[in-house]
Amino acid sequence: MPDSLKRDLKELIVNTLKLEGVAAADLADDEPLIGSGLNLDSIDALELVVTLEKQYGIKISSSEESRQALGSISHLAEFIRARADPARLPA
């Protein structure tokens, strides 16, 4: 069964960061987002964190928490599920 939160996160990442030539469906769930993998830099990470906080009503309060949350799509989905109001999550 497809994970709608992971699908939404992939689309949000591609759209927020304007990743040209990258399709949301091509993003692997366990591929690192920072450094290797998508090779996002600190500015990308900050932009993504701000968008995630607005979209899901969560708070990422430290750079360590940000690094953990942005470890991969799977880590990010787990982080959001643990902190977001369930009403803000996709069905």
N, C-alpha and C positions, 0 to 999 in steps of 0.2 A: 504494500500500500504506500503510495507516495506521501511524503511528508510535506504538508502545505506550508509550514513555517519555513522549512529549508528552501523550498521553491521561492517563497516570497523574499527571503533574505538574499538569495542569489540575484533576483531581479532588482532588489533595492541596491545592492552593491554595484551592479553594472550601471544602473541608471544614475545613482548618486555620484559615482566617480567617473561617469561618462567614459567607460572602458570601450573604446572603439575596437571592433573586430573580435569582441568577446561576447559570446551568447551565454545567457544565464544558465541554460541547460548544460553548457560545457564545463561549468565549475564543479569540481569534485567536492564531495562533502568533507573529506578529510585532508584536503590540500591546504598547506599553510597559506594564510592571507598576507602575513607580514614577512618581509625578507624574501625567502624563496617562494615558490608557488606563484601567486599573483604579483608578488614583488611590490606590494604597497609600501609607501614611505610614511613617515610620521604625519605629514600633512593629510594624506589620504586617510590615515587611521583616525585623526581628529575629526575630519569631515564626516566620516562614517559613524563615529561615536555620537556626534551631535544629532545626526539623522536618526539613529537608533533610539536615542533617548526621547526624541520627539514622537517617533512612530509608535513606540511600545511603552512609553511612560516609565522607563527604567532609569537608573542612575548608575553610571560607571564612574566611580569616585577616585580612582587612582590609576597611575600609569601601569602598575602591576596588574590591577584588575582588568585594564584594557588589553594588555598583552595576553592574559589568559582567555578573555572572552573572544578576542580576535584570532585565536589560535587556528581555527578552521570554521567552516560553516557548521559542522556538528557541535563544536564547542560553543559557538555563538547561539545556536538554537537552544542548547541546554541551559546556557546562562540566562537567556531571555525567558524561557519557560519557568525557571526558578524564581524570577523577580517580577515579571509582568503580571498585570491584571489579566486573568484569563479571557475577559471580554475583549481585550485588545489583540488577542491572538487569532490567526485565521482558523476557520472551522476545519 
